[in-house]
């Protein structure tokens, strides 16, 4: 996992919060000092009709 930006301790996954249909926040917390890190990212929405084996060909 990633190191804490405050004390270099170990960050662990805490929660995931949807912001909108395409965006979500992922929260990590440090085990040692309790600092929180929030990463905002686009969601990976898988299309059910897409066949990945045919795309590779």
Phi and psi restraints in degrees (range 20) as a CNS / XPLOR table:
assign (resid 1 and name C) (resid 2 and name N)
       (resid 2 and name CA) (resid 2 and name C) 1.0 -85.1 20.0 2
assign (resid 2 and name N) (resid 2 and name CA)
       (resid 2 and name C) (resid 3 and name N) 1.0 151.5 20.0 2
assign (resid 2 and name C) (resid 3 and name N)
       (resid 3 and name CA) (resid 3 and name C) 1.0 -79.7 20.0 2
assign (resid 3 and name N) (resid 3 and name CA)
       (resid 3 and name C) (resid 4 and name N) 1.0 152.0 20.0 2
assign (resid 3 and name C) (resid 4 and name N)
       (resid 4 and name CA) (resid 4 and name C) 1.0 -66.9 20.0 2
assign (resid 4 and name N) (resid 4 and name CA)
       (resid 4 and name C) (resid 5 and name N) 1.0 134.2 20.0 2
assign (resid 4 and name C) (resid 5 and name N)
       (resid 5 and name CA) (resid 5 and name C) 1.0 -71.9 20.0 2
assign (resid 5 and name N) (resid 5 and name CA)
       (resid 5 and name C) (resid 6 and name N) 1.0 -12.8 20.0 2
assign (resid 5 and name C) (resid 6 and name N)
       (resid 6 and name CA) (resid 6 and name C) 1.0 -94.1 20.0 2
assign (resid 6 and name N) (resid 6 and name CA)
       (resid 6 and name C) (resid 7 and name N) 1.0 -52.7 20.0 2
assign (resid 6 and name C) (resid 7 and name N)
       (resid 7 and name CA) (resid 7 and name C) 1.0 -122.1 20.0 2
assign (resid 7 and name N) (resid 7 and name CA)
       (resid 7 and name C) (resid 8 and name N) 1.0 1.6 20.0 2
assign (resid 7 and name C) (resid 8 and name N)
       (resid 8 and name CA) (resid 8 and name C) 1.0 66.9 20.0 2
assign (resid 8 and name N) (resid 8 and name CA)
       (resid 8 and name C) (resid 9 and name N) 1.0 17.6 20.0 2
assign (resid 8 and name C) (resid 9 and name N)
       (resid 9 and name CA) (resid 9 and name C) 1.0 -75.1 20.0 2
assign (resid 9 and name N) (resid 9 and name CA)
       (resid 9 and name C) (resid 10 and name N) 1.0 -177.4 20.0 2
assign (resid 9 and name C) (resid 10 and name N)
       (resid 10 and name CA) (resid 10 and name C) 1.0 -87.6 20.0 2
assign (resid 10 and name N) (resid 10 and name CA)
       (resid 10 and name C) (resid 11 and name N) 1.0 127.3 20.0 2
assign (resid 10 and name C) (resid 11 and name N)
       (resid 11 and name CA) (resid 11 and name C) 1.0 -89.8 20.0 2
assign (resid 11 and name N) (resid 11 and name CA)
       (resid 11 and name C) (resid 12 and name N) 1.0 138.6 20.0 2
assign (resid 11 and name C) (resid 12 and name N)
       (resid 12 and name CA) (resid 12 and name C) 1.0 -125.6 20.0 2
assign (resid 12 and name N) (resid 12 and name CA)
       (resid 12 and name C) (resid 13 and name N) 1.0 149.5 20.0 2
assign (resid 12 and name C) (resid 13 and name N)
       (resid 13 and name CA) (resid 13 and name C) 1.0 -62.3 20.0 2
assign (resid 13 and name N) (resid 13 and name CA)
       (resid 13 and name C) (resid 14 and name N) 1.0 134.2 20.0 2
assign (resid 13 and name C) (resid 14 and name N)
       (resid 14 and name CA) (resid 14 and name C) 1.0 -115.2 20.0 2
assign (resid 14 and name N) (resid 14 and name CA)
       (resid 14 and name C) (resid 15 and name N) 1.0 -49.9 20.0 2
assign (resid 14 and name C) (resid 15 and name N)
       (resid 15 and name CA) (resid 15 and name C) 1.0 -160.0 20.0 2
assign (resid 15 and name N) (resid 15 and name CA)
       (resid 15 and name C) (resid 16 and name N) 1.0 163.7 20.0 2
assign (resid 15 and name C) (resid 16 and name N)
       (resid 16 and name CA) (resid 16 and name C) 1.0 -130.7 20.0 2
assign (resid 16 and name N) (resid 16 and name CA)
       (resid 16 and name C) (resid 17 and name N) 1.0 126.2 20.0 2
assign (resid 16 and name C) (resid 17 and name N)
       (resid 17 and name CA) (resid 17 and name C) 1.0 -121.1 20.0 2
assign (resid 17 and name N) (resid 17 and name CA)
       (resid 17 and name C) (resid 18 and name N) 1.0 119.8 20.0 2
assign (resid 17 and name C) (resid 18 and name N)
       (resid 18 and name CA) (resid 18 and name C) 1.0 -70.8 20.0 2
assign (resid 18 and name N) (resid 18 and name CA)
       (resid 18 and name C) (resid 19 and name N) 1.0 133.7 20.0 2
assign (resid 18 and name C) (resid 19 and name N)
       (resid 19 and name CA) (resid 19 and name C) 1.0 -97.0 20.0 2
assign (resid 19 and name N) (resid 19 and name CA)
       (resid 19 and name C) (resid 20 and name N) 1.0 -43.5 20.0 2
assign (resid 19 and name C) (resid 20 and name N)
       (resid 20 and name CA) (resid 20 and name C) 1.0 -149.1 20.0 2
assign (resid 20 and name N) (resid 20 and name CA)
       (resid 20 and name C) (resid 21 and name N) 1.0 -169.7 20.0 2
assign (resid 20 and name C) (resid 21 and name N)
       (resid 21 and name CA) (resid 21 and name C) 1.0 -65.7 20.0 2
assign (resid 21 and name N) (resid 21 and name CA)
       (resid 21 and name C) (resid 22 and name N) 1.0 -26.3 20.0 2
assign (resid 21 and name C) (resid 22 and name N)
       (resid 22 and name CA) (resid 22 and name C) 1.0 -112.4 20.0 2
assign (resid 22 and name N) (resid 22 and name CA)
       (resid 22 and name C) (resid 23 and name N) 1.0 -8.6 20.0 2
assign (resid 22 and name C) (resid 23 and name N)
       (resid 23 and name CA) (resid 23 and name C) 1.0 -126.7 20.0 2
assign (resid 23 and name N) (resid 23 and name CA)
       (resid 23 and name C) (resid 24 and name N) 1.0 141.9 20.0 2
assign (resid 23 and name C) (resid 24 and name N)
       (resid 24 and name CA) (resid 24 and name C) 1.0 -142.5 20.0 2
assign (resid 24 and name N) (resid 24 and name CA)
       (resid 24 and name C) (resid 25 and name N) 1.0 151.8 20.0 2
assign (resid 24 and name C) (resid 25 and name N)
       (resid 25 and name CA) (resid 25 and name C) 1.0 -103.5 20.0 2
assign (resid 25 and name N) (resid 25 and name CA)
       (resid 25 and name C) (resid 26 and name N) 1.0 134.7 20.0 2
assign (resid 25 and name C) (resid 26 and name N)
       (resid 26 and name CA) (resid 26 and name C) 1.0 -113.0 20.0 2
assign (resid 26 and name N) (resid 26 and name CA)
       (resid 26 and name C) (resid 27 and name N) 1.0 126.9 20.0 2
assign (resid 26 and name C) (resid 27 and name N)
       (resid 27 and name CA) (resid 27 and name C) 1.0 -107.6 20.0 2
assign (resid 27 and name N) (resid 27 and name CA)
       (resid 27 and name C) (resid 28 and name N) 1.0 131.3 20.0 2
assign (resid 27 and name C) (resid 28 and name N)
       (resid 28 and name CA) (resid 28 and name C) 1.0 -120.1 20.0 2
assign (resid 28 and name N) (resid 28 and name CA)
       (resid 28 and name C) (resid 29 and name N) 1.0 147.5 20.0 2
assign (resid 28 and name C) (resid 29 and name N)
       (resid 29 and name CA) (resid 29 and name C) 1.0 -129.3 20.0 2
assign (resid 29 and name N) (resid 29 and name CA)
       (resid 29 and name C) (resid 30 and name N) 1.0 147.3 20.0 2
assign (resid 29 and name C) (resid 30 and name N)
       (resid 30 and name CA) (resid 30 and name C) 1.0 -82.1 20.0 2
assign (resid 30 and name N) (resid 30 and name CA)
       (resid 30 and name C) (resid 31 and name N) 1.0 133.3 20.0 2
assign (resid 30 and name C) (resid 31 and name N)
       (resid 31 and name CA) (resid 31 and name C) 1.0 -70.6 20.0 2
assign (resid 31 and name N) (resid 31 and name CA)
       (resid 31 and name C) (resid 32 and name N) 1.0 -29.7 20.0 2
assign (resid 31 and name C) (resid 32 and name N)
       (resid 32 and name CA) (resid 32 and name C) 1.0 -84.5 20.0 2
assign (resid 32 and name N) (resid 32 and name CA)
       (resid 32 and name C) (resid 33 and name N) 1.0 -53.3 20.0 2
assign (resid 32 and name C) (resid 33 and name N)
       (resid 33 and name CA) (resid 33 and name C) 1.0 -109.5 20.0 2
assign (resid 33 and name N) (resid 33 and name CA)
       (resid 33 and name C) (resid 34 and name N) 1.0 -10.4 20.0 2
assign (resid 33 and name C) (resid 34 and name N)
       (resid 34 and name CA) (resid 34 and name C) 1.0 85.3 20.0 2
assign (resid 34 and name N) (resid 34 and name CA)
       (resid 34 and name C) (resid 35 and name N) 1.0 4.0 20.0 2
assign (resid 34 and name C) (resid 35 and name N)
       (resid 35 and name CA) (resid 35 and name C) 1.0 -62.6 20.0 2
assign (resid 35 and name N) (resid 35 and name CA)
       (resid 35 and name C) (resid 36 and name N) 1.0 146.7 20.0 2
assign (resid 35 and name C) (resid 36 and name N)
       (resid 36 and name CA) (resid 36 and name C) 1.0 -113.1 20.0 2
assign (resid 36 and name N) (resid 36 and name CA)
       (resid 36 and name C) (resid 37 and name N) 1.0 145.5 20.0 2
assign (resid 36 and name C) (resid 37 and name N)
       (resid 37 and name CA) (resid 37 and name C) 1.0 -126.3 20.0 2
assign (resid 37 and name N) (resid 37 and name CA)
       (resid 37 and name C) (resid 38 and name N) 1.0 128.9 20.0 2
assign (resid 37 and name C) (resid 38 and name N)
       (resid 38 and name CA) (resid 38 and name C) 1.0 -115.7 20.0 2
assign (resid 38 and name N) (resid 38 and name CA)
       (resid 38 and name C) (resid 39 and name N) 1.0 124.9 20.0 2
assign (resid 38 and name C) (resid 39 and name N)
       (resid 39 and name CA) (resid 39 and name C) 1.0 -111.9 20.0 2
assign (resid 39 and name N) (resid 39 and name CA)
       (resid 39 and name C) (resid 40 and name N) 1.0 127.1 20.0 2
assign (resid 39 and name C) (resid 40 and name N)
       (resid 40 and name CA) (resid 40 and name C) 1.0 -101.3 20.0 2
assign (resid 40 and name N) (resid 40 and name CA)
       (resid 40 and name C) (resid 41 and name N) 1.0 130.4 20.0 2
assign (resid 40 and name C) (resid 41 and name N)
       (resid 41 and name CA) (resid 41 and name C) 1.0 -146.1 20.0 2
assign (resid 41 and name N) (resid 41 and name CA)
       (resid 41 and name C) (resid 42 and name N) 1.0 159.8 20.0 2
assign (resid 41 and name C) (resid 42 and name N)
       (resid 42 and name CA) (resid 42 and name C) 1.0 -75.8 20.0 2
assign (resid 42 and name N) (resid 42 and name CA)
       (resid 42 and name C) (resid 43 and name N) 1.0 140.4 20.0 2
assign (resid 42 and name C) (resid 43 and name N)
       (resid 43 and name CA) (resid 43 and name C) 1.0 -75.3 20.0 2
assign (resid 43 and name N) (resid 43 and name CA)
       (resid 43 and name C) (resid 44 and name N) 1.0 147.4 20.0 2
assign (resid 43 and name C) (resid 44 and name N)
       (resid 44 and name CA) (resid 44 and name C) 1.0 -94.3 20.0 2
assign (resid 44 and name N) (resid 44 and name CA)
       (resid 44 and name C) (resid 45 and name N) 1.0 98.7 20.0 2
assign (resid 44 and name C) (resid 45 and name N)
       (resid 45 and name CA) (resid 45 and name C) 1.0 -92.1 20.0 2
assign (resid 45 and name N) (resid 45 and name CA)
       (resid 45 and name C) (resid 46 and name N) 1.0 113.0 20.0 2
assign (resid 45 and name C) (resid 46 and name N)
       (resid 46 and name CA) (resid 46 and name C) 1.0 -80.9 20.0 2
assign (resid 46 and name N) (resid 46 and name CA)
       (resid 46 and name C) (resid 47 and name N) 1.0 133.7 20.0 2
assign (resid 46 and name C) (resid 47 and name N)
       (resid 47 and name CA) (resid 47 and name C) 1.0 -87.8 20.0 2
assign (resid 47 and name N) (resid 47 and name CA)
       (resid 47 and name C) (resid 48 and name N) 1.0 123.9 20.0 2
assign (resid 47 and name C) (resid 48 and name N)
       (resid 48 and name CA) (resid 48 and name C) 1.0 -66.1 20.0 2
assign (resid 48 and name N) (resid 48 and name CA)
       (resid 48 and name C) (resid 49 and name N) 1.0 -23.6 20.0 2
assign (resid 48 and name C) (resid 49 and name N)
       (resid 49 and name CA) (resid 49 and name C) 1.0 -85.7 20.0 2
assign (resid 49 and name N) (resid 49 and name CA)
       (resid 49 and name C) (resid 50 and name N) 1.0 -6.3 20.0 2
assign (resid 49 and name C) (resid 50 and name N)
       (resid 50 and name CA) (resid 50 and name C) 1.0 -85.9 20.0 2
assign (resid 50 and name N) (resid 50 and name CA)
       (resid 50 and name C) (resid 51 and name N) 1.0 128.4 20.0 2
assign (resid 50 and name C) (resid 51 and name N)
       (resid 51 and name CA) (resid 51 and name C) 1.0 -106.5 20.0 2
assign (resid 51 and name N) (resid 51 and name CA)
       (resid 51 and name C) (resid 52 and name N) 1.0 111.4 20.0 2
assign (resid 51 and name C) (resid 52 and name N)
       (resid 52 and name CA) (resid 52 and name C) 1.0 -69.1 20.0 2
assign (resid 52 and name N) (resid 52 and name CA)
       (resid 52 and name C) (resid 53 and name N) 1.0 -27.3 20.0 2
assign (resid 52 and name C) (resid 53 and name N)
       (resid 53 and name CA) (resid 53 and name C) 1.0 -68.4 20.0 2
assign (resid 53 and name N) (resid 53 and name CA)
       (resid 53 and name C) (resid 54 and name N) 1.0 -33.5 20.0 2
assign (resid 53 and name C) (resid 54 and name N)
       (resid 54 and name CA) (resid 54 and name C) 1.0 -75.6 20.0 2
assign (resid 54 and name N) (resid 54 and name CA)
       (resid 54 and name C) (resid 55 and name N) 1.0 -25.0 20.0 2
assign (resid 54 and name C) (resid 55 and name N)
       (resid 55 and name CA) (resid 55 and name C) 1.0 -72.8 20.0 2
assign (resid 55 and name N) (resid 55 and name CA)
       (resid 55 and name C) (resid 56 and name N) 1.0 -30.9 20.0 2
assign (resid 55 and name C) (resid 56 and name N)
       (resid 56 and name CA) (resid 56 and name C) 1.0 -72.4 20.0 2
assign (resid 56 and name N) (resid 56 and name CA)
       (resid 56 and name C) (resid 57 and name N) 1.0 -23.0 20.0 2
